[in-house]
């Protein structure tokens, strides 16, 4: 019989030494739990936005995009801090738009059901910068700051560390001088879907 190569002997010895370590590593990976709802996370949201009142009579249905940083401080209580931007066209005026940039903090309350579902209600406080394009300024939609009180209801679903959900938010817009008289009266409603990650 030919003598075994010394390389084959080294390979067999190395495999014998590393195999238990690889098995333990694989077992440890399988045993690591997926991030729960009480982990910190980032969520991106998008959907439709519509103004109410006199603003709703002036502006068309628009879209929004938002991003939130989230943390669960108690089993039923979560906190969110986020940015949201939206744009709505002015009815019957070419290239006339109202842009909105908002920063808000919100507290959410809701149970975790089956480890994967979380219905919630939320309330918060924030501020928005409303900016009309020049054609919108001609319709007396001027640039201004307003305070806002967001009130939300939604449902999130978690699969491993990924979350997906749906949310509707009514934002009370307070103060500011968007337009003279009653033309500036109105609040904002957003409805959208979300996708996020827990760490």
N, C-alpha and C positions, 0 to 999 in steps of 0.2 A: 504493500500500500504506500502511496506517496505521503510524505510527511505533510501535515497541515501547515498552511502558511501562517507565519507569526501574525500577519495582518488579520487573518480570520480569528485568531485567538483574542487579539485586542478588541475586535468588534464584538465578539460574544461577551467578553468581560464588561465592555461598556454598556451593552444592552442590559445585561444582568444588573448593573448598578443603577441605571437610569429608569428602568421599567417601574419599580415601586414608586419612585418619585413622580413619574408621569401619572400613574394611577391615582396617587393621592391628590395631585393637582387637579385632575379631571373630576375627582369626587368632590373636592372643595368647591370647584366652579359650579357643579350641579346643585350643591347645597346652599349656595348664596341666594337669598331671597330677592325677588324683583323689587325695585323701589315702590313704596306704598304711596297712597295719597298724602300721607303726612310728611313726605319728603319735599324738599325745595324743588322748584321747577320753573320752566319758562314756557309760556303759551302764546301762540300767534292766533289772532282772530280776524275774520273778514266776513263781510256780508253787506246788507242793504241798510241805508239810513234815510229817514224821512222826517221832516219837520212838521209840527202841528201849528194850529192857529193861523195867524196872518202870514207867518213865515211859510207855512205849508201851502198857502194860496199863491205864494210868490215863487217857491222853489220846487223843482222836480225831485223824483226819487233819485237818491244817490248811492254811493258806495263808501265803505270805510275799511280801514286796516288798522289793527292794534296789536301791541305786544305787552304781555304782563309778566312780572316776576312775582312768584307765589311762594307762600310759606304757610304751613299748618301749625298754629301756635297751641291749639288745644284739639282734642278729638273732634269737636263739633265746630271749631272756630278757625277760619283761615283769613289771611291777609293778602291783598294784592296791590301792587303798585305798577301803574302802567301808562303807556302813551297810546293815544288813538288819533288818527287823522281821517277826515272824511271830506268829500267834495260833492256838492249838489249844484246842478245847472239851474240858472234862472229861466223860468218859463218864457218862451217866445222871444228871447234875446240871444243872438248869436254870440258864442264865446263868453257869455256872462256866467261866472261861477262863484260860489261861496265856498272857500276852503276853511276847514276847522282843524286846529291843532290843540289837543287836550292832554293834560296830565291829571291823574286822579288816583286816590287811594280808596280801597274798598275792603270792608269786612264781609266775609261770607259765613253763613251758618247752614250746616246740613250734615246728615249722617252718612257713613259709608255702608253700603248695602252689599253683602256678599263679597266684600273685598274688592269689587270692581266697579260698582255704580255709586255715584255721589250726586244726588239732587241737592240744590242749594238755593238760598235766597241771599241777596247781597244789598248793601247800602254803603254809600261813601260820600266823599266830597272832593271837588277838584276845580280846575279853572281851564277855560278854553280861550284860545285866540282865534277870532273869526276874521277872515280876510277876504274881502270881495275883490274880484278882478276889476280893471277899469270900466269895462262895459257894465258890470254889476253896480259900480259906484254911481253910474248914471241913473240906476233905478233906486238910488238912495240906500243901497246896502253897503255901509261903510265898514272900515276896520275898527274892531273894538275887542276888549276883554270882557268875559262874563264868568261869573261863578256858576258851578253846576253841582247838582246833587243826583248822582246816578243810583237808580233802583233796579236791581237785576233779579232774574229767575232763570235757572238753567239746569242742565244735567250733563255730567261728565262720565265717561267710561274709561277705565284703565286696563291696558293689556301689557303686562310686564312694566317697563318704564315709560310707555307711550300712553298719552291720554288723548281722547277725542270727545268733542261735546257740542252742545248747542246752547245758545243763550239769547235772551231778549232783555233789552235794557231801555228804561225810560229815564231820560236825563232832564231834570228841571233846570232851565237856564235862567239865571238870576242876575239882574243889573245889566250894565253895559249900555251902549247907545248905538246899536246896530243900524237903526233907521228911525227917523222921526215919527212921533205919534204911535199909532197902533201897528204900523208896518213892521215893527221889530218884535211884536209879541209872538211867542211860540216856544215850544220845547222840542226835544229831539228823541226819536225812537230808533233804535238799532236792533236788527235781528241777524244773527250770523252763526257760523260754525267755527270750531276751534281745533287746533292740533298742537300738542305740547309734549314735553319730556320731563320726567322726574329723575333726580340725581341722588 
